[in-house]
Amino acid sequence: MAYIKLNTNESPFPPCPGVISAISSEEVLKLNLYSDPTASSLVEAIADHYGVGKENVAVGNGSDEILAFIFNAFCDKKNGMVFPDITYGFYPVFANMFGVKYSVIPLDADFKIKVADYENITDNVIIANPNAQTGIYLEKEEIERLVSQNSERLVIIDEAYIDFGGESAVGLINKYDNLIVVQTFSKSRNLAGARVGFAIANAELISDINTMKFSFNPYNLGRLSIIAGREAMLDREYLKNCTSKIIENREYTASELSDSGFSVLRSKSNFLLAESDKIPGKELYLKLKERGILVRYLGDKRIENYIRITIGSREQMEKFILAVKEILR
Ligand SMILES: *Cc1c(COP(=O)(O)O)cnc(C)c1O
């Protein structure tokens, strides 16, 4: 059975046309040669897009690798990392892997990040905005408050979902030298399989991230991924088209779920976190799976009744809603 895959926050859309035409057989024939270790054509496209210098951009094999470099380069047993209790599952994994001390700060009762709770934190802070699992977005003013609370600590803003209705904090990097913004091509730019992510920050932090990369895996991005990433960054029109459709499908799905009695968190990402008091989250997840629809059941204590639904095409979401209604009947 071919599943409708709404469980890992991928895009339902293909890469932009430029990706498909740029990966020519001519480029494939060059795969006997190492890739450009500086990935300069990709770095240039990212820098131009965000109006920063090339020295402000580091690229990695997915933003997961960038995050790993950051945990490894800037944190240890003494200089720890702090993040919310509900967020991206890889943060504690990286902390454990690199022997980094970490602690968590609970989201408030509405699953929101309260910036005031971070006021007296001296460890580095990492926050996904919109937050992973909840989809809830913090306004740029709030991010600026967080960054300006303490200039001695790093604040990392993981913007994996920023293109689905939020405003990037990239514009703040010239004002704050303790800010690192991390983004990925996996969600809004339809390239999860190409594994491309990047960080934008002041030149000194970027140079530290690159030092880590060069000592670990200098050719970390493959030739075809560099080409794909560049093309995807150049095509603003296609990005806008894809993200508008996702936003439209998200609002459709959220309103259908609410009509069926679900409580749905207000998401600015490409997924929804939702629960119904008519059916336990785990049971709903299993019943959807029986019907060929995969959603994510996270099972964490505070959200153990919730399922997370990636927003796919309109047709996929209609099938999902139909299945939910059948299950509840
Ligand atoms: C998907 C995701 C990533 C990882 O993205 P890749 O670039 O595919 O490694 C990082 N952070 C968050 C919050 C994500 O949701």
The ligand as a Gaussian input file, in Angstrom:
#p B3LYP/6-31G(d) Opt

LIG

0 1
 C       13.363000      19.490000       9.970000
 C       14.072000      20.271000      11.029000
 C       15.462000      20.404000      11.037000
 C       16.380000      19.583000      10.176000
 O       16.342000      19.811000       8.892000
 P       17.401000      19.168000       7.889000
 O       17.910000      20.360000       7.193000
 O       16.593000      18.263000       7.049000
 O       18.480000      18.457000       8.656000
 C       16.050000      21.205000      11.986000
 N       15.314000      21.840000      12.910000
 C       13.987000      21.723000      12.958000
 C       13.214000      22.444000      14.006000
 C       13.326000      20.919000      12.023000
 O       12.011000      20.774000      12.087000

